Amino acid sequence: MCPPGEFPDVLQAAQAKIFASEMAIRVTNDALQIFGAAGYSRERPLERMARDARMFTIGGGTAQILRTQVASRILGKRLPQTRDGYLKN
């Protein structure tokens, strides 16, 4: 945690976003399983929550890009940001 009025470390912020966005998807998916077809009804707030949870993984950087940034910071070197970067010899 950072002191009030200061910005959090980029690494901690990325880790928190990955965790929170993926946990939101997991929780809403579990709730949809419990509610069944009724969970997809626009009359229930769960349908909106499920859509919003998916958006959280995209807004502010996709989870995969954030994972690459976290790994780059931990390893101390820049990793390729594209799929092609991993496929080149």
N, CA, C and O atoms as a Tinker XYZ file with bonds, in Angstrom:
   356  protein
     1  N      0.841000   -1.180000    0.000000    73     2
     2  CA     0.000000    0.000000    0.000000    64     1     3
     3  C      0.885000    1.242000    0.000000    63     2     4     5
     4  O      1.948000    1.277000    0.620000    81     3
     5  N      0.419000    2.241000   -0.704000    73     3     6
     6  CA     1.178000    3.484000   -0.734000    64     5     7
     7  C      0.528000    4.495000    0.211000    63     6     8     9
     8  O     -0.668000    4.424000    0.492000    81     7
     9  N      1.332000    5.429000    0.691000    73     7    10
    10  CA     0.780000    6.466000    1.580000    64     9    11
    11  C     -0.280000    7.297000    0.863000    63    10    12    13
    12  O     -0.240000    7.421000   -0.362000    81    11
    13  N     -1.225000    7.865000    1.604000    73    11    14
    14  CA    -2.260000    8.704000    0.980000    64    13    15
    15  C     -1.644000    9.850000    0.185000    63    14    16    17
    16  O     -0.691000   10.489000    0.632000    81    15
    17  N     -2.196000   10.100000   -0.989000    73    15    18
    18  CA    -1.722000   11.190000   -1.825000    64    17    19
    19  C     -0.607000   10.802000   -2.776000    63    18    20    21
    20  O     -0.206000   11.617000   -3.606000    81    19
    21  N     -0.096000    9.590000   -2.684000    73    19    22
    22  CA     0.960000    9.124000   -3.583000    64    21    23
    23  C      0.387000    8.088000   -4.542000    63    22    24    25
    24  O     -0.589000    7.402000   -4.239000    81    23
    25  N      1.021000    7.994000   -5.705000    73    23    26
    26  CA     0.589000    7.012000   -6.681000    64    25    27
    27  C      1.166000    5.650000   -6.324000    63    26    28    29
    28  O      2.281000    5.566000   -5.810000    81    27
    29  N      0.408000    4.570000   -6.592000    73    27    30
    30  CA     0.941000    3.236000   -6.305000    64    29    31
    31  C      2.029000    2.865000   -7.306000    63    30    32    33
    32  O      2.117000    3.441000   -8.390000    81    31
    33  N      2.831000    1.921000   -6.935000    73    31    34
    34  CA     3.852000    1.387000   -7.821000    64    33    35
    35  C      3.164000    0.780000   -9.043000    63    34    36    37
    36  O      2.114000    0.152000   -8.910000    81    35
    37  N      3.740000    0.957000  -10.219000    73    35    38
    38  CA     3.155000    0.447000  -11.458000    64    37    39
    39  C      2.984000   -1.068000  -11.389000    63    38    40    41
    40  O      1.966000   -1.597000  -11.835000    81    39
    41  N      3.954000   -1.755000  -10.845000    73    39    42
    42  CA     3.895000   -3.209000  -10.734000    64    41    43
    43  C      2.729000   -3.633000   -9.843000    63    42    44    45
    44  O      1.980000   -4.544000  -10.192000    81    43
    45  N      2.576000   -2.981000   -8.706000    73    43    46
    46  CA     1.475000   -3.313000   -7.798000    64    45    47
    47  C      0.118000   -2.988000   -8.424000    63    46    48    49
    48  O     -0.839000   -3.744000   -8.258000    81    47
    49  N      0.037000   -1.888000   -9.130000    73    47    50
    50  CA    -1.221000   -1.504000   -9.774000    64    49    51
    51  C     -1.606000   -2.525000  -10.845000    63    50    52    53
    52  O     -2.773000   -2.901000  -10.952000    81    51
    53  N     -0.635000   -2.971000  -11.634000    73    51    54
    54  CA    -0.911000   -3.968000  -12.672000    64    53    55
    55  C     -1.355000   -5.286000  -12.048000    63    54    56    57
    56  O     -2.308000   -5.909000  -12.517000    81    55
    57  N     -0.668000   -5.710000  -10.995000    73    55    58
    58  CA    -1.046000   -6.955000  -10.323000    64    57    59
    59  C     -2.451000   -6.854000   -9.740000    63    58    60    61
    60  O     -3.228000   -7.804000   -9.831000    81    59
    61  N     -2.780000   -5.724000   -9.149000    73    59    62
    62  CA    -4.108000   -5.535000   -8.564000    64    61    63
    63  C     -5.191000   -5.555000   -9.639000    63    62    64    65
    64  O     -6.256000   -6.137000   -9.436000    81    63
    65  N     -4.920000   -4.916000  -10.790000    73    63    66
    66  CA    -5.910000   -4.894000  -11.859000    64    65    67
    67  C     -6.136000   -6.285000  -12.419000    63    66    68    69
    68  O     -7.278000   -6.675000  -12.661000    81    67
    69  N     -5.063000   -7.042000  -12.630000    73    67    70
    70  CA    -5.201000   -8.407000  -13.133000    64    69    71
    71  C     -6.047000   -9.233000  -12.169000    63    70    72    73
    72  O     -6.996000   -9.902000  -12.581000    81    71
    73  N     -5.700000   -9.183000  -10.891000    73    71    74
    74  CA    -6.421000   -9.973000   -9.895000    64    73    75
    75  C     -7.891000   -9.569000   -9.818000    63    74    76    77
    76  O     -8.777000  -10.423000   -9.862000    81    75
    77  N     -8.149000   -8.267000   -9.704000    73    75    78
    78  CA    -9.527000   -7.796000   -9.524000    64    77    79
    79  C    -10.393000   -8.094000  -10.743000    63    78    80    81
    80  O    -11.535000   -8.529000  -10.596000    81    79
    81  N     -9.866000   -7.867000  -11.942000    73    79    82
    82  CA   -10.677000   -8.089000  -13.140000    64    81    83
    83  C    -10.959000   -9.571000  -13.357000    63    82    84    85
    84  O    -12.069000   -9.939000  -13.742000    81    83
    85  N     -9.970000  -10.420000  -13.117000    73    83    86
    86  CA   -10.194000  -11.851000  -13.301000    64    85    87
    87  C    -11.074000  -12.431000  -12.198000    63    86    88    89
    88  O    -11.834000  -13.368000  -12.443000    81    87
    89  N    -10.981000  -11.888000  -10.994000    73    87    90
    90  CA   -11.859000  -12.342000   -9.913000    64    89    91
    91  C    -13.300000  -11.922000  -10.191000    63    90    92    93
    92  O    -14.228000  -12.670000   -9.884000    81    91
    93  N    -13.500000  -10.733000  -10.770000    73    91    94
    94  CA   -14.854000  -10.289000  -11.118000    64    93    95
    95  C    -15.478000  -11.230000  -12.143000    63    94    96    97
    96  O    -16.663000  -11.550000  -12.050000    81    95
    97  N    -14.692000  -11.670000  -13.113000    73    95    98
    98  CA   -15.203000  -12.623000  -14.106000    64    97    99
    99  C    -15.542000  -13.948000  -13.444000    63    98   100   101
   100  O    -16.589000  -14.531000  -13.723000    81    99
   101  N    -14.674000  -14.425000  -12.579000    73    99   102
   102  CA   -14.914000  -15.703000  -11.908000    64   101   103
   103  C    -16.193000  -15.648000  -11.065000    63   102   104   105
   104  O    -17.012000  -16.566000  -11.106000    81   103
   105  N    -16.350000  -14.575000  -10.311000    73   103   106
   106  CA   -17.524000  -14.445000   -9.437000    64   105   107
   107  C    -18.808000  -14.346000  -10.263000    63   106   108   109
   108  O    -19.798000  -15.007000   -9.947000    81   107
   109  N    -18.799000  -13.528000  -11.317000    73   107   110
   110  CA   -20.020000  -13.399000  -12.121000    64   109   111
   111  C    -20.323000  -14.685000  -12.875000    63   110   112   113
   112  O    -21.492000  -15.039000  -13.029000    81   111
   113  N    -19.302000  -15.397000  -13.350000    73   111   114
   114  CA   -19.546000  -16.686000  -14.006000    64   113   115
   115  C    -20.152000  -17.688000  -13.030000    63   114   116   117
   116  O    -21.072000  -18.423000  -13.390000    81   115
   117  N    -19.646000  -17.726000  -11.801000    73   115   118
   118  CA   -20.224000  -18.618000  -10.790000    64   117   119
   119  C    -21.678000  -18.244000  -10.511000    63   118   120   121
   120  O    -22.533000  -19.120000  -10.378000    81   119
   121  N    -21.955000  -16.944000  -10.423000    73   119   122
   122  CA   -23.329000  -16.498000  -10.184000    64   121   123
   123  C    -24.235000  -16.870000  -11.353000    63   122   124   125
   124  O    -25.383000  -17.266000  -11.146000    81   123
   125  N    -23.730000  -16.746000  -12.580000    73   123   126
   126  CA   -24.520000  -17.138000  -13.748000    64   125   127
   127  C    -24.826000  -18.632000  -13.718000    63   126   128   129
   128  O    -25.915000  -19.049000  -14.110000    81   127
   129  N    -23.878000  -19.433000  -13.260000    73   127   130
   130  CA   -24.122000  -20.870000  -13.131000    64   129   131
   131  C    -25.234000  -21.138000  -12.120000    63   130   132   133
   132  O    -26.072000  -22.015000  -12.330000    81   131
   133  N    -25.237000  -20.397000  -11.044000    73   131   134
   134  CA   -26.264000  -20.575000  -10.008000    64   133   135
   135  C    -27.637000  -20.145000  -10.522000    63   134   136   137
   136  O    -28.626000  -20.848000  -10.315000    81   135
   137  N    -27.702000  -18.993000  -11.191000    73   135   138
   138  CA   -28.978000  -18.463000  -11.661000    64   137   139
   139  C    -29.464000  -19.139000  -12.941000    63   138   140   141
   140  O    -30.653000  -19.075000  -13.256000    81   139
   141  N    -28.568000  -19.781000  -13.677000    73   139   142
   142  CA   -28.962000  -20.419000  -14.928000    64   141   143
   143  C    -29.380000  -19.387000  -15.955000    63   142   144   145
   144  O    -28.820000  -18.292000  -16.014000    81   143
   145  N    -30.373000  -19.742000  -16.769000    73   143   146
   146  CA   -30.828000  -18.854000  -17.842000    64   145   147
   147  C    -31.362000  -17.532000  -17.298000    63   146   148   149
   148  O    -31.274000  -16.508000  -17.976000    81   147
   149  N    -31.908000  -17.538000  -16.097000    73   147   150
   150  CA   -32.451000  -16.303000  -15.511000    64   149   151
   151  C    -31.355000  -15.264000  -15.287000    63   150   152   153
   152  O    -31.640000  -14.066000  -15.261000    81   151
   153  N    -30.108000  -15.703000  -15.124000    73   151   154
   154  CA   -29.005000  -14.775000  -14.916000    64   153   155
   155  C    -28.704000  -13.918000  -16.131000    63   154   156   157
   156  O    -28.111000  -12.846000  -16.006000    81   155
   157  N    -29.112000  -14.387000  -17.317000    73   155   158
   158  CA   -28.866000  -13.644000  -18.549000    64   157   159
   159  C    -29.991000  -12.674000  -18.891000    63   158   160   161
   160  O    -29.893000  -11.935000  -19.870000    81   159
   161  N    -31.048000  -12.668000  -18.101000    73   159   162
   162  CA   -32.174000  -11.770000  -18.335000    64   161   163
   163  C    -31.757000  -10.331000  -18.054000    63   162   164   165
   164  O    -31.105000  -10.046000  -17.049000    81   163
   165  N    -32.138000   -9.434000  -18.946000    73   163   166
   166  CA   -31.801000   -8.020000  -18.750000    64   165   167
   167  C    -32.571000   -7.403000  -17.590000    63   166   168   169
   168  O    -32.298000   -6.273000  -17.185000    81   167
   169  N    -33.524000   -8.141000  -17.062000    73   167   170
   170  CA   -34.288000   -7.651000  -15.915000    64   169   171
   171  C    -33.525000   -7.831000  -14.608000    63   170   172   173
   172  O    -33.926000   -7.285000  -13.579000    81   171
   173  N    -32.454000   -8.576000  -14.634000    73   171   174
   174  CA   -31.665000   -8.828000  -13.425000    64   173   175
   175  C    -30.326000   -8.089000  -13.521000    63   174   176   177
   176  O    -29.761000   -7.973000  -14.608000    81   175
   177  N    -29.822000   -7.594000  -12.404000    73   175   178
   178  CA   -28.545000   -6.859000  -12.432000    64   177   179
   179  C    -27.345000   -7.746000  -12.764000    63   178   180   181
   180  O    -26.293000   -7.235000  -13.150000    81   179
   181  N    -27.482000   -9.049000  -12.623000    73   179   182
   182  CA   -26.360000   -9.956000  -12.882000    64   181   183
   183  C    -25.903000   -9.894000  -14.335000    63   182   184   185
   184  O    -24.710000   -9.993000  -14.620000    81   183
   185  N    -26.850000   -9.733000  -15.249000    73   183   186
   186  CA   -26.498000   -9.662000  -16.667000    64   185   187
   187  C    -25.562000   -8.486000  -16.916000    63   186   188   189
   188  O    -24.577000   -8.623000  -17.642000    81   187
   189  N    -25.854000   -7.345000  -16.330000    73   187   190
   190  CA   -25.010000   -6.152000  -16.490000    64   189   191
   191  C    -23.661000   -6.362000  -15.809000    63   190   192   193
   192  O    -22.623000   -5.975000  -16.347000    81   191
   193  N    -23.675000   -6.971000  -14.634000    73   191   194
   194  CA   -22.425000   -7.231000  -13.910000    64   193   195
   195  C    -21.499000   -8.126000  -14.724000    63   194   196   197
   196  O    -20.287000   -7.909000  -14.751000    81   195
   197  N    -22.065000   -9.129000  -15.384000    73   195   198
   198  CA   -21.249000  -10.036000  -16.195000    64   197   199
   199  C    -20.622000   -9.286000  -17.371000    63   198   200   201
   200  O    -19.451000   -9.495000  -17.687000    81   199
   201  N    -21.396000   -8.417000  -18.017000    73   199   202
   202  CA   -20.841000   -7.620000  -19.124000    64   201   203
   203  C    -19.762000   -6.674000  -18.631000    63   202   204   205
   204  O    -18.714000   -6.539000  -19.263000    81   203
   205  N    -20.012000   -6.017000  -17.505000    73   203   206
   206  CA   -19.027000   -5.087000  -16.951000    64   205   207
   207  C    -17.742000   -5.805000  -16.555000    63   206   208   209
   208  O    -16.648000   -5.274000  -16.749000    81   207
   209  N    -17.870000   -7.003000  -16.005000    73   207   210
   210  CA   -16.683000   -7.760000  -15.596000    64   209   211
   211  C    -15.797000   -8.058000  -16.797000    63   210   212   213
   212  O    -14.572000   -7.998000  -16.691000    81   211
   213  N    -16.395000   -8.377000  -17.929000    73   211   214
   214  CA   -15.606000   -8.625000  -19.146000    64   213   215
   215  C    -14.870000   -7.356000  -19.579000    63   214   216   217
   216  O    -13.725000   -7.418000  -20.028000    81   215
   217  N    -15.535000   -6.208000  -19.440000    73   215   218
   218  CA   -14.921000   -4.941000  -19.831000    64   217   219
   219  C    -13.701000   -4.627000  -18.966000    63   218   220   221
   220  O    -12.732000   -4.044000  -19.451000    81   219
   221  N    -13.744000   -5.007000  -17.697000    73   219   222
   222  CA   -12.630000   -4.709000  -16.795000    64   221   223
   223  C    -11.325000   -5.347000  -17.262000    63   222   224   225
   224  O    -10.251000   -4.823000  -16.966000    81   223
   225  N    -11.393000   -6.471000  -17.990000    73   223   226
   226  CA   -10.163000   -7.113000  -18.457000    64   225   227
   227  C     -9.576000   -6.403000  -19.664000    63   226   228   229
   228  O     -8.432000   -6.663000  -20.039000    81   227
   229  N    -10.345000   -5.507000  -20.280000    73   227   230
   230  CA    -9.876000   -4.805000  -21.478000    64   229   231
   231  C     -9.470000   -3.370000  -21.158000    63   230   232   233
   232  O     -8.407000   -2.919000  -21.583000    81   231
   233  N    -10.297000   -2.660000  -20.422000    73   231   234
   234  CA   -10.032000   -1.258000  -20.102000    64   233   235
   235  C     -8.761000   -1.089000  -19.290000    63   234   236   237
   236  O     -8.547000   -1.806000  -18.313000    81   235
   237  N     -7.921000   -0.151000  -19.682000    73   235   238
   238  CA    -6.679000    0.100000  -18.954000    64   237   239
   239  C     -5.570000   -0.873000  -19.292000    63   238   240   241
   240  O     -4.561000   -0.934000  -18.589000    81   239
   241  N     -5.744000   -1.634000  -20.357000    73   239   242
   242  CA    -4.739000   -2.618000  -20.760000    64   241   243
   243  C     -5.256000   -4.023000  -20.521000    63   242   244   245
   244  O     -5.789000   -4.327000  -19.454000    81   243
   245  N     -5.095000   -4.880000  -21.524000    73   243   246
   246  CA    -5.580000   -6.247000  -21.366000    64   245   247
   247  C     -4.759000   -6.971000  -20.311000    63   246   248   249
   248  O     -3.624000   -6.595000  -20.021000    81   247
   249  N     -5.345000   -8.006000  -19.748000    73   247   250
   250  CA    -4.662000   -8.770000  -18.705000    64   249   251
   251  C     -3.354000   -9.362000  -19.230000    63   250   252   253
   252  O     -2.363000   -9.415000  -18.502000    81   251
   253  N     -3.345000   -9.807000  -20.490000    73   251   254
   254  CA    -2.128000  -10.408000  -21.037000    64   253   255
   255  C     -1.014000   -9.372000  -21.181000    63   254   256   257
   256  O      0.144000   -9.670000  -20.888000    81   255
   257  N     -1.343000   -8.180000  -21.622000    73   255   258
   258  CA    -0.332000   -7.126000  -21.731000    64   257   259
   259  C      0.193000   -6.763000  -20.345000    63   258   260   261
   260  O      1.397000   -6.581000  -20.163000    81   259
   261  N     -0.707000   -6.657000  -19.372000    73   259   262
   262  CA    -0.272000   -6.344000  -18.008000    64   261   263
   263  C      0.609000   -7.449000  -17.442000    63   262   264   265
   264  O      1.577000   -7.163000  -16.738000    81   263
   265  N      0.288000   -8.708000  -17.740000    73   263   266
   266  CA     1.142000   -9.821000  -17.286000    64   265   267
   267  C      2.549000   -9.702000  -17.872000    63   266   268   269
   268  O      3.545000   -9.934000  -17.186000    81   267
   269  N      2.610000   -9.337000  -19.149000    73   267   270
   270  CA     3.915000   -9.163000  -19.793000    64   269   271
   271  C      4.683000   -8.024000  -19.138000    63   270   272   273
   272  O      5.892000   -8.133000  -18.935000    81   271
   273  N      4.003000   -6.941000  -18.805000    73   271   274
   274  CA     4.667000   -5.818000  -18.139000    64   273   275
   275  C      5.149000   -6.202000  -16.745000    63   274   276   277
   276  O      6.247000   -5.818000  -16.343000    81   275
   277  N      4.343000   -6.953000  -16.007000    73   275   278
   278  CA     4.749000   -7.406000  -14.672000    64   277   279
   279  C      5.976000   -8.299000  -14.788000    63   278   280   281
   280  O      6.941000   -8.132000  -14.042000    81   279
   281  N      5.941000   -9.247000  -15.723000    73   279   282
   282  CA     7.081000  -10.148000  -15.906000    64   281   283
   283  C      8.329000   -9.372000  -16.313000    63   282   284   285
   284  O      9.427000   -9.679000  -15.848000    81   283
   285  N      8.170000   -8.366000  -17.181000    73   283   286
   286  CA     9.315000   -7.547000  -17.601000    64   285   287
   287  C      9.953000   -6.841000  -16.416000    63   286   288   289
   288  O     11.177000   -6.799000  -16.295000    81   287
   289  N      9.116000   -6.284000  -15.537000    73   287   290
   290  CA     9.644000   -5.582000  -14.354000    64   289   291
   291  C     10.343000   -6.545000  -13.405000    63   290   292   293
   292  O     11.401000   -6.227000  -12.861000    81   291
   293  N      9.757000   -7.717000  -13.206000    73   291   294
   294  CA    10.343000   -8.690000  -12.279000    64   293   295
   295  C     11.658000   -9.233000  -12.824000    63   294   296   297
   296  O     12.632000   -9.368000  -12.085000    81   295
   297  N     11.685000   -9.546000  -14.127000    73   295   298
   298  CA    12.891000  -10.110000  -14.737000    64   297   299
   299  C     13.935000   -9.054000  -15.069000    63   298   300   301
   300  O     15.103000   -9.377000  -15.284000    81   299
   301  N     13.519000   -7.801000  -15.110000    73   299   302
   302  CA    14.458000   -6.724000  -15.397000    64   301   303
   303  C     14.844000   -6.618000  -16.855000    63   302   304   305
   304  O     15.892000   -6.059000  -17.178000    81   303
   305  N     14.013000   -7.148000  -17.745000    73   303   306
   306  CA    14.284000   -7.006000  -19.177000    64   305   307
   307  C     12.969000   -6.878000  -19.920000    63   306   308   309
   308  O     11.915000   -7.310000  -19.451000    81   307
   309  N     13.062000   -6.271000  -21.098000    73   307   310
   310  CA    11.860000   -6.036000  -21.895000    64   309   311
   311  C     11.487000   -7.317000  -22.635000    63   310   312   313
   312  O     12.322000   -7.928000  -23.302000    81   311
   313  N     10.234000   -7.712000  -22.508000    73   311   314
   314  CA     9.731000   -8.890000  -23.198000    64   313   315
   315  C      8.909000   -8.454000  -24.400000    63   314   316   317
   316  O      8.359000   -7.353000  -24.402000    81   315
   317  N      8.814000   -9.306000  -25.433000    73   315   318
   318  CA     8.029000   -8.931000  -26.613000    64   317   319
   319  C      6.564000   -8.719000  -26.255000    63   318   320   321
   320  O      6.001000   -9.449000  -25.439000    81   319
   321  N      5.954000   -7.711000  -26.875000    73   319   322
   322  CA     4.556000   -7.380000  -26.592000    64   321   323
   323  C      3.595000   -7.990000  -27.605000    63   322   324   325
   324  O      2.380000   -7.851000  -27.463000    81   323
   325  N      4.120000   -8.661000  -28.624000    73   323   326
   326  CA     3.252000   -9.260000  -29.634000    64   325   327
   327  C      3.430000  -10.761000  -29.652000    63   326   328   329
   328  O      4.453000  -11.290000  -29.217000    81   327
   329  N      2.429000  -11.430000  -30.155000    73   327   330
   330  CA     2.511000  -12.884000  -30.262000    64   329   331
   331  C      3.650000  -13.279000  -31.196000    63   330   332   333
   332  O      4.333000  -14.275000  -30.955000    81   331
   333  N      3.859000  -12.505000  -32.262000    73   331   334
   334  CA     4.928000  -12.806000  -33.210000    64   333   335
   335  C      6.297000  -12.780000  -32.548000    63   334   336   337
   336  O      7.197000  -13.513000  -32.958000    81   335
   337  N      6.464000  -11.948000  -31.533000    73   335   338
   338  CA     7.741000  -11.867000  -30.835000    64   337   339
   339  C      8.124000  -13.170000  -30.174000    63   338   340   341
   340  O      9.309000  -13.464000  -30.018000    81   339
   341  N      7.141000  -13.952000  -29.784000    73   339   342
   342  CA     7.422000  -15.232000  -29.144000    64   341   343
   343  C      7.702000  -16.322000  -30.167000    63   342   344   345
   344  O      8.313000  -17.339000  -29.841000    81   343
   345  N      7.254000  -16.114000  -31.414000    73   343   346
   346  CA     7.385000  -17.151000  -32.423000    64   345   347
   347  C      8.662000  -17.040000  -33.244000    63   346   348   349
   348  O      9.033000  -17.988000  -33.936000    81   347
   349  N      9.338000  -15.898000  -33.179000    73   347   350
   350  CA    10.558000  -15.720000  -33.969000    64   349   351
   351  C     11.709000  -16.506000  -33.355000    63   350   352   353
   352  O     11.789000  -16.673000  -32.138000    81   351
   353  N     12.587000  -16.980000  -34.212000    73   351   354
   354  CA    13.778000  -17.722000  -33.738000    64   353   355
   355  C     14.888000  -16.797000  -33.362000    63   354   356
   356  O     15.954000  -17.250000  -32.946000    81   355
